[in-house]
Amino acid sequence: MVWKNVDHVYSLAITAVVGIDLSGNSLTLEIPNGLTTLLGLRYLNLSGNHLSGYIPGDIGNLVLLESLDLSRNQLRGEIPRGFADLKSISNLNLSTNMLSGRIPMGDQLRTLDDPSIYSNNLGLCGFPLEDCVSSSTPTQPETSLDEDREALWFYCFVAAGFISGFWLYLGFLFRRETWRYSFYQYVDNMQAKVTKNIRSCISCFQVKGPE
């Protein structure tokens, strides 16, 4: 194994490795899934590289891990739920990545209440950052818009019912000749009254003249 420009030869199984520090290099691509098989690992530092992709989902297998630094990379996606299984973690740094979603909760993670652990990840929310906004709960503007739509539909149904009832009523009246004649006579009387009132107003204005 070449580590910090020094060749290391291990006679024991690789699972005996308790610490790996590959920070400040130019490592690319994703974090190898093989790292999560090093069950004896206590310290892992991959900060300051160009790692992309997602954090391995089975990282919770590293139950002895005490320190994990993945800061200053291009990691994306959600923090795996397996983080809640890191019972020994006491030093964590995931800042300056492209992580998103809700921060997992676990008994040990609750003791890490420093927000800088997750800083410069615009998509993260949850303790110790701001609470996540539930997608099932509509925001106030959305709620107001829904209420306006319901009110509009209600008024439309009321208006449609009124118009339908009005025409049905007229249709019922017009079936009988006597009612139809009365209706026409009522309309003619109203028109005559309106015309008379208009002529009276015009005559009054001509007599008085403009002031």
Kinemage of the C-alpha trace (Angstrom):
@kinemage 1
@onewidth
@group {chain A} dominant
@subgroup {mainchain}
@vectorlist {calphas} color= white
{ca met a 1} P 0.000 0.000 0.000
{ca val a 2} L 1.363 3.438 -1.001
{ca trp a 3} L 0.350 5.948 1.636
{ca lys a 4} L 1.846 9.439 1.934
{ca asn a 5} L 4.507 8.447 -0.649
{ca val a 6} L 5.673 5.608 1.549
{ca asp a 7} L 5.317 1.910 0.731
{ca his a 8} L 3.627 -0.098 3.478
{ca val a 9} L 3.526 -3.866 3.545
{ca tyr a 10} L 0.949 -5.472 5.810
{ca ser a 11} L 1.431 -9.058 6.856
{ca leu a 12} L -1.938 -9.087 8.615
{ca ala a 13} L -5.323 -8.979 6.989
{ca ile a 14} L -6.364 -5.593 5.641
{ca thr a 15} L -9.260 -5.610 8.122
{ca ala a 16} L -6.686 -4.865 10.823
{ca val a 17} L -6.267 -1.281 9.488
{ca val a 18} L -7.539 1.168 12.093
{ca gly a 19} L -6.707 4.497 10.414
{ca ile a 20} L -6.551 5.879 6.859
{ca asp a 21} L -5.584 9.443 5.966
{ca leu a 22} L -5.659 10.269 2.257
{ca ser a 23} L -6.505 13.943 2.648
{ca gly a 24} L -5.194 16.724 0.429
{ca asn a 25} L -4.604 14.641 -2.665
{ca ser a 26} L -6.285 14.618 -6.068
{ca leu a 27} L -8.416 11.528 -5.612
{ca thr a 28} L -11.371 11.353 -7.984
{ca leu a 29} L -14.421 9.197 -8.720
{ca glu a 30} L -16.490 7.653 -5.924
{ca ile a 31} L -15.554 6.428 -2.471
{ca pro a 32} L -14.732 2.706 -2.851
{ca asn a 33} L -17.333 0.444 -1.305
{ca gly a 34} L -14.491 -1.731 -0.048
{ca leu a 35} L -13.746 0.792 2.684
{ca thr a 36} L -16.916 -0.222 4.491
{ca thr a 37} L -15.554 -3.766 4.873
{ca leu a 38} L -12.712 -2.521 7.104
{ca leu a 39} L -14.674 -3.252 10.258
{ca gly a 40} L -11.780 -2.311 12.523
{ca leu a 41} L -11.476 1.184 11.054
{ca arg a 42} L -11.504 3.971 13.650
{ca tyr a 43} L -10.187 6.988 11.709
{ca leu a 44} L -10.913 7.882 8.086
{ca asn a 45} L -9.882 11.165 6.455
{ca leu a 46} L -10.613 11.710 2.740
{ca ser a 47} L -10.969 15.491 2.880
{ca gly a 48} L -9.607 17.938 0.315
{ca asn a 49} L -9.909 15.689 -2.727
{ca his a 50} L -12.155 15.590 -5.806
{ca leu a 51} L -14.341 12.688 -4.773
{ca ser a 52} L -17.799 12.641 -6.341
{ca gly a 53} L -20.805 10.376 -6.299
{ca tyr a 54} L -22.549 9.204 -3.155
{ca ile a 55} L -21.431 8.239 0.328
{ca pro a 56} L -21.549 4.407 0.576
{ca gly a 57} L -24.913 3.337 1.909
{ca asp a 58} L -23.437 0.647 4.165
{ca ile a 59} L -21.090 3.006 5.994
{ca gly a 60} L -23.003 2.106 9.141
{ca asn a 61} L -21.050 -1.172 9.170
{ca leu a 62} L -18.070 0.749 10.583
{ca val a 63} L -19.420 0.570 14.118
{ca leu a 64} L -15.979 1.337 15.625
{ca leu a 65} L -15.457 4.488 13.551
{ca glu a 66} L -14.638 7.439 15.812
{ca ser a 67} L -13.507 10.090 13.322
{ca leu a 68} L -14.744 10.678 9.767
{ca asp a 69} L -13.749 13.623 7.565
{ca leu a 70} L -15.180 13.796 4.033
{ca ser a 71} L -15.156 17.579 3.750
{ca arg a 72} L -14.115 19.626 0.707
{ca asn a 73} L -15.140 17.149 -1.987
{ca gln a 74} L -17.986 16.990 -4.516
{ca leu a 75} L -20.089 14.348 -2.816
{ca arg a 76} L -23.802 14.554 -3.621
{ca gly a 77} L -27.063 12.949 -2.669
{ca glu a 78} L -28.407 12.214 0.792
{ca ile a 79} L -26.438 11.245 3.866
{ca pro a 80} L -27.051 7.477 4.246
{ca arg a 81} L -29.356 6.387 7.055
{ca gly a 82} L -26.538 4.102 8.149
{ca phe a 83} L -24.909 7.119 9.812
{ca ala a 84} L -27.346 6.567 12.671
{ca asp a 85} L -25.547 3.248 13.356
{ca leu a 86} L -22.171 4.916 13.965
{ca lys a 87} L -22.263 4.393 17.734
{ca ser a 88} L -18.660 5.487 18.333
{ca ile a 89} L -18.453 8.577 16.124
{ca ser a 90} L -17.199 11.640 18.010
{ca asn a 91} L -15.554 13.682 15.240
{ca leu a 92} L -17.438 14.293 11.987
{ca asn a 93} L -16.951 16.712 9.106
{ca leu a 94} L -19.088 16.620 5.953
{ca ser a 95} L -18.839 20.316 5.103
{ca thr a 96} L -18.290 21.806 1.630
{ca asn a 97} L -19.927 19.165 -0.513
{ca met a 98} L -23.182 18.981 -2.490
{ca leu a 99} L -25.151 16.876 -0.033
{ca ser a 100} L -28.911 17.249 0.295
{ca gly a 101} L -31.891 15.891 2.188
{ca arg a 102} L -32.543 15.277 5.877
{ca ile a 103} L -29.644 14.648 8.245
{ca pro a 104} L -30.042 11.178 9.805
{ca met a 105} L -30.646 10.972 13.532
{ca gly a 106} L -28.999 8.612 15.977
{ca asp a 107} L -28.142 8.593 19.666
{ca gln a 108} L -24.492 9.421 19.009
{ca leu a 109} L -25.180 11.866 16.165
{ca arg a 110} L -27.356 13.937 18.507
{ca thr a 111} L -24.257 14.733 20.556
{ca leu a 112} L -22.644 16.365 17.485
{ca asp a 113} L -24.513 19.664 17.654
{ca asp a 114} L -22.010 21.875 15.799
{ca pro a 115} L -23.678 23.172 12.585
{ca ser a 116} L -20.297 23.666 10.903
{ca ile a 117} L -20.114 19.895 10.525
{ca tyr a 118} L -22.633 20.210 7.673
{ca ser a 119} L -21.897 23.749 6.450
{ca asn a 120} L -21.686 24.626 2.734
{ca asn a 121} L -24.196 21.932 1.791
{ca leu a 122} L -27.139 24.003 0.603
{ca gly a 123} L -29.526 21.051 0.380
{ca leu a 124} L -29.170 19.725 3.938
{ca cys a 125} L -31.720 20.245 6.701
{ca gly a 126} L -32.526 18.870 10.127
{ca phe a 127} L -30.663 18.891 13.442
{ca pro a 128} L -28.401 20.764 14.059
{ca leu a 129} L -29.396 22.859 11.009
{ca glu a 130} L -32.832 24.312 10.268
{ca asp a 131} L -35.829 21.998 10.304
{ca cys a 132} L -36.879 20.438 7.040
{ca val a 133} L -40.067 21.669 5.374
{ca ser a 134} L -42.376 18.709 4.892
{ca ser a 135} L -43.567 18.375 1.306
{ca ser a 136} L -46.928 17.084 2.557
{ca thr a 137} L -47.657 20.364 4.349
{ca pro a 138} L -48.557 23.122 1.871
{ca thr a 139} L -47.082 26.550 2.407
{ca gln a 140} L -49.294 29.532 3.222
{ca pro a 141} L -49.482 30.887 -0.367
{ca glu a 142} L -50.405 27.416 -1.654
{ca thr a 143} L -53.099 27.062 1.022
{ca ser a 144} L -54.576 30.480 0.156
{ca leu a 145} L -54.569 29.595 -3.539
{ca asp a 146} L -56.437 26.351 -2.873
{ca glu a 147} L -59.025 28.192 -0.774
{ca asp a 148} L -59.528 30.770 -3.557
{ca arg a 149} L -60.061 27.982 -6.078
{ca glu a 150} L -62.644 26.307 -3.838
{ca ala a 151} L -64.506 29.610 -3.376
{ca leu a 152} L -64.471 30.254 -7.130
{ca trp a 153} L -65.914 26.810 -7.864
{ca phe a 154} L -68.595 27.342 -5.207
{ca tyr a 155} L -69.699 30.651 -6.739
{ca cys a 156} L -69.695 29.103 -10.212
{ca phe a 157} L -71.990 26.282 -9.056
{ca val a 158} L -74.312 28.751 -7.317
{ca ala a 159} L -74.496 30.949 -10.431
{ca ala a 160} L -75.081 27.948 -12.694
{ca gly a 161} L -77.865 26.731 -10.421
{ca phe a 162} L -79.517 30.143 -10.355
{ca ile a 163} L -79.412 30.511 -14.150
{ca ser a 164} L -80.750 26.998 -14.690
{ca gly a 165} L -83.581 27.580 -12.222
{ca phe a 166} L -84.431 30.941 -13.797
{ca trp a 167} L -84.763 29.493 -17.297
{ca leu a 168} L -86.753 26.551 -16.025
{ca tyr a 169} L -89.097 28.983 -14.303
{ca leu a 170} L -89.522 31.022 -17.497
{ca gly a 171} L -90.065 27.880 -19.505
{ca phe a 172} L -92.801 26.851 -17.096
{ca leu a 173} L -94.472 30.265 -17.436
{ca phe a 174} L -94.267 30.342 -21.201
{ca arg a 175} L -96.064 27.018 -21.477
{ca arg a 176} L -99.248 28.806 -20.483
{ca glu a 177} L -100.490 31.547 -22.768
{ca thr a 178} L -101.978 33.634 -19.952
{ca trp a 179} L -98.677 33.715 -18.054
{ca arg a 180} L -96.767 34.545 -21.211
{ca tyr a 181} L -99.107 37.423 -21.964
{ca ser a 182} L -98.741 38.737 -18.381
{ca phe a 183} L -94.963 38.594 -18.601
{ca tyr a 184} L -94.854 40.545 -21.875
{ca gln a 185} L -97.278 43.118 -20.458
{ca tyr a 186} L -95.099 43.531 -17.362
{ca val a 187} L -92.021 44.151 -19.516
{ca asp a 188} L -93.892 46.740 -21.639
{ca asn a 189} L -95.097 48.573 -18.514
{ca met a 190} L -91.582 48.698 -17.073
{ca gln a 191} L -90.202 50.022 -20.366
{ca ala a 192} L -92.903 52.728 -20.496
{ca lys a 193} L -92.121 53.838 -16.929
{ca val a 194} L -88.397 54.042 -17.588
{ca thr a 195} L -88.994 56.063 -20.800
{ca lys a 196} L -91.331 58.428 -18.977
{ca asn a 197} L -88.829 59.041 -16.197
{ca ile a 198} L -86.052 59.769 -18.674
{ca arg a 199} L -88.218 62.303 -20.550
{ca ser a 200} L -89.142 64.001 -17.267
{ca cys a 201} L -85.473 64.354 -16.306
{ca ile a 202} L -84.600 65.816 -19.722
{ca ser a 203} L -87.479 68.314 -19.537
{ca cys a 204} L -86.458 69.354 -16.023
{ca phe a 205} L -82.893 69.937 -17.173
{ca gln a 206} L -84.042 72.052 -20.155
{ca val a 207} L -86.289 74.240 -17.969
{ca lys a 208} L -83.677 74.911 -15.310
{ca gly a 209} L -80.773 75.143 -17.716
{ca pro a 210} L -77.199 74.463 -16.775
{ca glu a 211} L -75.950 76.370 -13.710
